[in-house]
């Protein structure tokens, strides 16, 4: 007999007096409803992405739009979009997902490896396996598929190292390397750790292996920066030279000259974007021959740039979170009389800087340091767009209206979590893959 007594110290809730059987039933039933609703949501996202609906709001990608409009983190949004796109190609996975039989976690795993040849077998395995078992099965199967020369070359081409600053101020690095390069990096970390252990600055006893590897990585970085052979070897920054007359710079059409050095003619708006924060060399000519040269700068001074970065720590375009390679944009361009002042500057990433100049989007000052953006059709882009209030029937009634019969057993694995022979399962999938779709 199950107790209905609330746990001591727990916050009171409307479910505190319900039986455990009742709680379990509703948890499992809602899992099925959530799976079906997630499938429908992902299919809507896939169609929205296919038609490029995110571009009309100035978003750089559907991922960026999802982080803005649906309050989803970038990594999660990217994975949701990947699954959404794959669902369009996998009808059997889509059918089982939309009926609530497969959870999102299972579908996410299946979409990494499923093909028309293996989809039916994988869906059958997913119905019986637990979530953990299916994840392991997919890893084993994918590893077997990747053990080819072609895959090794693809792995090399996909090599990457990414990083981001976490909320606590620490730096998180994520790397993806081919197996041999990965082994080389690990050997270097081990060597650096051994050298640290022989030095006076060795870490204290009991330090975790992961922490020791982190210390070794820092040692490698210090050694690279301390290399005397690298001193003074930094390359000069790149420059883009534009030749433009004063009339073209302030107008909408090209006057006498508006072109890249040794390059084609460009639009005056493009020249204004490039000159938002650039150095100007003024040349007085007669009959095409320079008579005098004077230099002046419209570049943002260092002190003003620091103030701008303090105020705008990221791109100010709604929904954009880029924090690197930002441009100081003149809201009223200096060629049209706009001052190089904090009130007339806003930080934009390169993508949105281009949209504001050549893409037809507009930025306007609002109050003191506020800004707002408009689409090319004049519609205002809200900083935090308000969503419509929830209305209509709940998930259960909607699914019932669509003919879905979801209960506490719909999303439950058909096995009891019995051991799975991964070798036989992977061998069967490989045989199906090699046999082709007509097998």
Secondary structure in CASP SS format (residue, H / E / C, confidence):
PFRMAT SS
TARGET T0000
AUTHOR 0000-0000-0000
METHOD secondary structure of the structure
MODEL  1
X C 1.00
X C 1.00
X C 1.00
X C 1.00
X C 1.00
X C 1.00
X C 1.00
X C 1.00
X C 1.00
X C 1.00
X C 1.00
X C 1.00
X C 1.00
X C 1.00
X C 1.00
X C 1.00
X C 1.00
X C 1.00
X C 1.00
X H 1.00
X H 1.00
X H 1.00
X H 1.00
X H 1.00
X H 1.00
X H 1.00
X H 1.00
X H 1.00
X H 1.00
X H 1.00
X H 1.00
X H 1.00
X H 1.00
X H 1.00
X H 1.00
X H 1.00
X H 1.00
X H 1.00
X H 1.00
X H 1.00
X H 1.00
X H 1.00
X H 1.00
X H 1.00
X H 1.00
X H 1.00
X H 1.00
X H 1.00
X H 1.00
X H 1.00
X C 1.00
X C 1.00
X H 1.00
X H 1.00
X H 1.00
X H 1.00
X H 1.00
X C 1.00
X C 1.00
X C 1.00
X C 1.00
X H 1.00
X H 1.00
X H 1.00
X H 1.00
X H 1.00
X H 1.00
X H 1.00
X H 1.00
X C 1.00
X C 1.00
X C 1.00
X C 1.00
X H 1.00
X H 1.00
X H 1.00
X H 1.00
X H 1.00
X H 1.00
X H 1.00
X H 1.00
X H 1.00
X H 1.00
X H 1.00
X H 1.00
X H 1.00
X H 1.00
X C 1.00
X C 1.00
X C 1.00
X H 1.00
X H 1.00
X H 1.00
X H 1.00
X H 1.00
X H 1.00
X H 1.00
X H 1.00
X C 1.00
X C 1.00
X C 1.00
X C 1.00
X C 1.00
X H 1.00
X H 1.00
X H 1.00
X H 1.00
X H 1.00
X H 1.00
X H 1.00
X H 1.00
X H 1.00
X H 1.00
X C 1.00
X C 1.00
X C 1.00
X C 1.00
X C 1.00
X H 1.00
X H 1.00
X H 1.00
X H 1.00
X H 1.00
X H 1.00
X H 1.00
X H 1.00
X H 1.00
X H 1.00
X C 1.00
X C 1.00
X H 1.00
X H 1.00
X H 1.00
X H 1.00
X H 1.00
X H 1.00
X H 1.00
X H 1.00
X H 1.00
X H 1.00
X H 1.00
X H 1.00
X H 1.00
X H 1.00
X H 1.00
X H 1.00
X C 1.00
X C 1.00
X H 1.00
X H 1.00
X H 1.00
X H 1.00
X H 1.00
X H 1.00
X H 1.00
X H 1.00
X H 1.00
X C 1.00
X C 1.00
X E 1.00
X E 1.00
X E 1.00
X E 1.00
X E 1.00
X E 1.00
X C 1.00
X C 1.00
X C 1.00
X C 1.00
X C 1.00
X E 1.00
X E 1.00
X E 1.00
X E 1.00
X E 1.00
X E 1.00
X C 1.00
X C 1.00
X H 1.00
X H 1.00
X H 1.00
X H 1.00
X H 1.00
X H 1.00
X H 1.00
X H 1.00
X H 1.00
X H 1.00
X H 1.00
X H 1.00
X H 1.00
X H 1.00
X H 1.00
X H 1.00
X H 1.00
X H 1.00
X H 1.00
X C 1.00
X C 1.00
X C 1.00
X C 1.00
X C 1.00
X C 1.00
X C 1.00
X C 1.00
X C 1.00
X C 1.00
X C 1.00
X H 1.00
X H 1.00
X H 1.00
X H 1.00
X H 1.00
X H 1.00
X H 1.00
X H 1.00
X H 1.00
X H 1.00
X H 1.00
X H 1.00
X H 1.00
X H 1.00
X H 1.00
X H 1.00
X H 1.00
X C 1.00
X C 1.00
X H 1.00
X H 1.00
X H 1.00
X C 1.00
X C 1.00
X C 1.00
X C 1.00
X C 1.00
X C 1.00
X C 1.00
X C 1.00
X C 1.00
X C 1.00
X C 1.00
X E 1.00
X E 1.00
X E 1.00
X C 1.00
X H 1.00
X H 1.00
X H 1.00
X H 1.00
X H 1.00
X C 1.00
X C 1.00
X C 1.00
X C 1.00
X C 1.00
X C 1.00
X C 1.00
X E 1.00
X E 1.00
X E 1.00
X C 1.00
X C 1.00
X C 1.00
X C 1.00
X E 1.00
X C 1.00
X C 1.00
X H 1.00
X H 1.00
X H 1.00
X H 1.00
X H 1.00
X H 1.00
X H 1.00
X C 1.00
X C 1.00
X C 1.00
X C 1.00
X E 1.00
X E 1.00
X E 1.00
X E 1.00
X E 1.00
X E 1.00
X E 1.00
X E 1.00
X C 1.00
X C 1.00
X E 1.00
X E 1.00
X E 1.00
X E 1.00
X E 1.00
X E 1.00
X E 1.00
X E 1.00
X E 1.00
X C 1.00
X C 1.00
X C 1.00
X C 1.00
X H 1.00
X H 1.00
X H 1.00
X H 1.00
X H 1.00
X H 1.00
X H 1.00
X H 1.00
X H 1.00
X H 1.00
X C 1.00
X C 1.00
X C 1.00
X C 1.00
X C 1.00
X C 1.00
X C 1.00
X C 1.00
X C 1.00
X C 1.00
X C 1.00
X C 1.00
X C 1.00
X C 1.00
X E 1.00
X E 1.00
X E 1.00
X E 1.00
X E 1.00
X C 1.00
X C 1.00
X C 1.00
X H 1.00
X H 1.00
X H 1.00
X C 1.00
X C 1.00
X C 1.00
X C 1.00
X C 1.00
X H 1.00
X H 1.00
X H 1.00
X E 1.00
X E 1.00
X E 1.00
X E 1.00
X E 1.00
X H 1.00
X H 1.00
X H 1.00
X H 1.00
X H 1.00
X H 1.00
X H 1.00
X H 1.00
X C 1.00
X C 1.00
X C 1.00
X C 1.00
X E 1.00
X E 1.00
X E 1.00
X E 1.00
X E 1.00
X C 1.00
X C 1.00
X C 1.00
X E 1.00
X E 1.00
X E 1.00
X E 1.00
X E 1.00
X C 1.00
X C 1.00
X C 1.00
X C 1.00
X C 1.00
X E 1.00
X E 1.00
X C 1.00
X C 1.00
X C 1.00
X C 1.00
X C 1.00
X C 1.00
X C 1.00
X C 1.00
X C 1.00
X C 1.00
X C 1.00
X C 1.00
X C 1.00
X H 1.00
X H 1.00
X H 1.00
X H 1.00
X H 1.00
X H 1.00
X H 1.00
X C 1.00
X C 1.00
X C 1.00
X C 1.00
X C 1.00
X C 1.00
X C 1.00
X C 1.00
X C 1.00
X C 1.00
X C 1.00
X C 1.00
X C 1.00
X C 1.00
X C 1.00
X C 1.00
X C 1.00
X C 1.00
X C 1.00
X C 1.00
X H 1.00
X H 1.00
X H 1.00
X H 1.00
X H 1.00
X H 1.00
X H 1.00
X H 1.00
X H 1.00
X H 1.00
X H 1.00
X H 1.00
X H 1.00
X H 1.00
X C 1.00
X C 1.00
X C 1.00
X C 1.00
END
